Amino acid sequence: MQLARIQEALRERGIDGWLCCDFRNRDGLAYGVLGLDFGKLSTRRWYYFIPAKGAPRKLVSAVEEHRLDALPGAARVYLSWKELHAGLKRLLGAKKRIAMQYSPLNNVPYVSVVDAGTVELVKRLGHKIVSSADLVQIFVALIGPEGYRTHKEAGAAVDRIRAEAFARIGAAVRSGNGATEYDIQQYIMRRFDEEGLVTDSPPMVGTNERPADPHFDLTRANTRSFAHGDTVLLDLWAKRNVPGAIYYDITWCGYIGTPPAKYVEIFDVVRRARDAAVAFVADRFAAGAACRGWEVDDVCRGVVKKAGYGKFFRHRTGHSIGEETHGNGVNIDNLETKDERALMPGCCFSIEPGIYLPGEMGVRTEVDVFIRDDGTPEVTGEIQRELVKIA
């Protein structure tokens, strides 16, 4: 646990303390922040209060009184629920502004994991609760130099494999060997293994109307062969097979033959939306202004709406990237949630606008963005500027 840095972050934000609590391993974020073993079952409620100044304090059950021994600070033990309430009152002391894993109106549900009853109890004790969303991001979602290095290494390999996959599709069409979407998916998985990459699930490979479903599920049973006149979408994500590695996640689109005007049009719209989002982030940081996930989504989505395709952009603009494909940091979202978290140096996230025309076609372009220490946003891999001409 980075106690000094946590207390510094609290003081910077005018917060009096941070209350972490758990029951039966519900709050994985708290374990990550505190450096506790999430795999060790907690069958009783525990509370850990980090004040902006001074020593932390613990409240633990008599049944599991050693549960927080790995953390600094004095412990108070409770047995009955009445002792718990009294102990929590002593733990927190005079009225304070306290951060918890809570989000007003559940705007950031990824962080809002404290149950309503605990929130009620702390408020009844006279305290004001604020969201720990940005604090959590600092201590469990930001990427250091080593993580950045693994992300870039994965990106170089994934970009290479993506290009190989498109070339393989083209060769299959020219030769008429009947290669299918599933064949290409499995080829990508083999290449991941050869390059020392791992992934949590196979890539998306879809033709024609299938990418109009943003999360189309390809199987051996429903696959089909590639042919002239097909639109093709490839969505690949992977990371190096080493501890602490960071994912790389991209989507590219192509066409087998000469693409029709409508496909070119909707690709151009999402390309411009993607670029507008990246430029907005760069401008905000250059101006020294706060930049929040929902704001970036609005800029990106605005381009698609202006082009007349707003109702066909049916998901958030992007997601946090970390050791998992979808990380614990800020998402680029003002559709599915209102992500009020701020982008900050060390954030890694995707920008992936899409247009999905049901029963017809779908287009998505996805890049990964990393915020450097100086606040400069970097697109960390190759950027698709035009549709891939496959064959």
KAJOTA-V732827 format. One record per backbone hydrogen bond with DSSP energy under -0.5 kcal/mol. NH is the residue of the N-H (numbers start at 1). CO is the residue of the C=O. E is the energy in kcal/mol with one decimal. If there is no record, write none. Layout:
BEGIN
NH:CO:E  NH:CO:E
END
This chain:
BEGIN
3:1:-1.4  6:2:-2.7  7:3:-2.6  8:4:-2.0  9:5:-2.4  10:6:-2.2  11:7:-2.2  12:8:-2.4  13:9:-1.2  14:11:-1.2  15:10:-2.6  16:97:-1.9  17:97:-1.1  18:50:-2.3  19:99:-2.6  20:18:-0.7  20:48:-2.8  22:46:-1.9  24:42:-1.1  28:26:-0.9  31:27:-1.3  32:28:-1.9  33:29:-2.6  34:30:-2.5  35:31:-1.3  36:31:-1.7  38:36:-0.8  40:37:-1.1  41:39:-0.7  43:41:-0.6  46:22:-1.8  47:59:-2.4  48:20:-3.2  49:57:-2.9  50:18:-2.6  50:48:-0.5  51:49:-0.7  52:16:-2.7  57:49:-2.2  58:74:-2.5  59:47:-2.4  60:76:-2.4  62:78:-2.5  64:61:-0.7  65:62:-0.6  67:64:-1.8  69:66:-1.7  71:68:-2.1  74:56:-0.8  76:58:-1.9  78:60:-2.4  84:80:-1.8  85:81:-2.3  86:82:-2.2  87:83:-2.8  88:84:-2.6  89:85:-1.8  90:86:-1.9  91:87:-2.6  92:88:-2.2  93:89:-2.0  98:96:-0.7  98:128:-3.1  99:17:-2.9  100:130:-2.0  102:100:-2.6  106:103:-2.7  107:104:-1.7  109:106:-0.6  111:108:-1.9  112:108:-1.4  113:101:-0.9  113:111:-2.1  114:101:-2.6  119:115:-1.8  120:116:-2.5  121:117:-2.3  122:118:-2.5  123:119:-2.3  124:120:-2.5  125:121:-1.2  126:123:-2.2  127:122:-1.5  128:96:-2.6  129:127:-0.5  130:98:-2.7  132:100:-1.9  136:132:-3.3  137:133:-1.9  138:134:-1.9  139:135:-1.6  140:136:-1.9  141:137:-2.0  142:137:-1.2  143:346:-2.5  148:144:-2.6  149:145:-2.1  150:146:-2.2  151:147:-2.2  152:148:-2.4  153:149:-2.3  154:150:-2.5  155:151:-2.4  156:152:-2.2  157:153:-1.7  158:154:-3.1  159:155:-2.7  160:156:-1.5  161:157:-2.4  162:158:-2.8  163:159:-2.0  164:160:-2.1  165:161:-2.5  166:162:-2.0  167:163:-2.1  168:164:-2.4  169:165:-2.1  170:166:-2.2  171:167:-2.5  172:168:-2.1  173:169:-2.2  174:170:-2.3  175:171:-2.1  176:172:-1.5  177:172:-1.4  181:224:-1.9  184:180:-1.9  185:181:-2.4  186:182:-2.6  187:183:-2.1  188:184:-2.5  189:185:-2.0  190:186:-2.2  191:187:-2.4  192:188:-2.5  193:189:-2.0  194:190:-2.3  195:191:-2.0  196:193:-1.3  197:192:-3.1  198:239:-2.9  204:235:-2.2  205:203:-0.5  206:233:-2.1  208:231:-1.5  210:207:-2.0  212:209:-1.6  213:210:-2.1  214:212:-0.7  216:213:-1.9  218:216:-0.8  223:219:-0.7  226:179:-1.9  229:256:-3.3  230:227:-1.5  232:254:-2.6  233:206:-2.6  234:252:-2.7  235:204:-2.3  236:250:-2.1  238:248:-2.1  239:198:-2.4  241:196:-2.3  242:240:-1.9  245:242:-1.7  247:322:-2.5  248:238:-2.2  250:236:-2.7  251:366:-1.0  252:234:-2.5  254:232:-2.6  255:388:-2.6  256:230:-2.5  257:255:-1.1  259:257:-0.7  264:260:-2.0  265:261:-2.5  266:262:-2.5  267:263:-1.9  268:264:-2.3  269:265:-1.9  270:266:-2.1  271:267:-2.4  272:268:-2.3  273:269:-2.3  274:270:-2.6  275:271:-2.4  276:272:-2.2  277:273:-2.0  278:274:-2.1  279:275:-2.4  280:276:-2.2  281:277:-2.0  282:278:-2.1  283:279:-2.6  284:280:-2.5  285:281:-2.3  286:282:-2.4  287:283:-1.7  288:285:-1.2  289:284:-2.5  293:341:-2.0  294:339:-2.1  295:292:-0.7  296:292:-1.7  297:293:-1.9  298:294:-1.9  299:295:-1.9  300:296:-2.3  301:297:-3.1  302:298:-2.1  303:299:-1.1  303:300:-0.6  304:300:-1.2  305:301:-2.7  306:302:-2.4  307:303:-1.3  308:305:-1.8  309:304:-2.2  312:309:-1.8  313:310:-1.6  314:312:-1.0  317:332:-1.3  318:332:-1.7  321:348:-2.8  322:324:-2.2  327:320:-2.2  327:325:-0.7  332:318:-1.4  333:331:-1.3  338:107:-0.7  339:333:-2.4  339:337:-0.8  340:338:-1.0  343:291:-3.4  346:371:-3.0  347:344:-2.3  349:369:-2.4  350:319:-2.4  351:367:-2.4  352:317:-3.9  355:363:-2.4  356:312:-2.1  357:355:-0.5  357:361:-2.9  358:356:-0.8  360:357:-2.3  361:357:-1.5  362:208:-0.5  363:355:-2.6  365:353:-1.7  366:251:-1.9  367:351:-2.0  369:349:-3.5  370:378:-2.5  371:347:-2.3  372:370:-0.7  372:376:-2.6  375:372:-2.1  377:375:-0.5  378:370:-2.9  380:368:-2.0  380:378:-0.7  385:383:-0.5  388:253:-2.0  390:255:-2.5  390:388:-1.0  391:255:-0.6
END
